[in-house]
Amino acid sequence: MSIDRTKYLFMGVDLDKHSHTAVLCNCFGDKIQTFKVQNTPLQFPLFLDKLNKFTDGKGFIFGLEDCNFYGRALAKFLI
């Protein structure tokens, strides 16, 4: 099965104990925007609101760094 990657944006997230840095890219790897979000579940909805302003109706795919469970709360929120 193959997906049309042009219909998606990709979010790579560098996880840290206190805050996460996320980079939004298109399917060609061009950086669109960088976001910083506190590692607090109360901040995650605000993070998605900011992200949605850049999507142009496209879906997005997250990739989270696997690092000492720092991203567990964000991963649970996204699921």
C-alpha positions as CSV (number, residue, x, y, z in Angstrom):
1,M,0.0,0.0,0.0
2,S,1.3,3.4,-0.9
3,I,0.1,6.8,0.3
4,D,0.2,10.1,-1.6
5,R,2.8,12.0,0.5
6,T,1.9,15.3,-1.0
7,K,-1.4,15.2,1.0
8,Y,0.5,15.2,4.3
9,L,2.8,17.4,6.3
10,F,5.4,15.8,8.6
11,M,6.2,16.8,12.2
12,G,9.5,15.7,13.7
13,V,9.7,16.2,17.4
14,D,12.8,16.4,19.5
15,L,11.7,15.5,23.1
16,D,13.2,16.9,26.2
17,K,12.3,16.7,29.9
18,H,11.0,20.3,30.1
19,S,10.0,21.2,26.5
20,H,9.8,19.7,23.1
21,T,11.0,21.2,19.8
22,A,9.0,20.3,16.7
23,V,9.8,21.0,13.1
24,L,7.0,20.9,10.4
25,C,8.1,19.9,6.9
26,N,6.5,19.1,3.6
27,C,6.9,15.8,1.8
28,F,10.1,17.2,0.1
29,G,11.8,17.9,3.5
30,D,11.4,21.7,3.2
31,K,11.0,23.2,6.7
32,I,7.8,25.1,7.1
33,Q,7.8,26.1,10.7
34,T,9.5,25.3,14.1
35,F,7.5,25.1,17.3
36,K,8.4,24.8,20.9
37,V,6.0,23.4,23.4
38,Q,6.3,22.9,27.1
39,N,6.2,19.2,28.2
40,T,2.9,19.8,30.0
41,P,-0.4,18.2,28.8
42,L,-2.2,21.5,29.3
43,Q,0.0,23.0,26.5
44,F,-0.6,20.2,23.9
45,P,-4.0,21.5,22.7
46,L,-2.5,25.0,22.1
47,F,0.4,23.3,20.2
48,L,-2.1,21.6,17.9
49,D,-4.0,24.8,17.4
50,K,-0.8,26.5,16.2
51,L,0.1,23.6,14.0
52,N,-3.4,23.6,12.3
53,K,-2.7,27.2,11.1
54,F,0.0,25.8,8.8
55,T,-1.7,22.7,7.4
56,D,-3.8,24.0,4.6
57,G,-6.2,21.2,5.1
58,K,-3.5,18.5,4.9
59,G,-3.2,15.8,7.4
60,F,0.0,15.5,9.4
61,I,2.2,12.6,10.5
62,F,4.2,12.8,13.7
63,G,7.6,11.3,14.4
64,L,8.7,11.4,18.0
65,E,12.2,10.8,19.2
66,D,12.4,7.8,21.6
67,C,14.1,9.4,24.6
68,N,13.7,8.3,28.3
69,F,9.8,8.5,28.2
70,Y,9.9,12.3,27.9
71,G,7.4,12.2,25.1
72,R,5.0,9.7,26.7
73,A,2.5,12.4,27.6
74,L,2.5,13.9,24.1
75,A,2.3,10.5,22.5
76,K,-0.7,9.6,24.6
77,F,-2.3,13.0,23.8
78,L,-1.9,12.5,20.1
79,I,-3.3,9.0,20.1
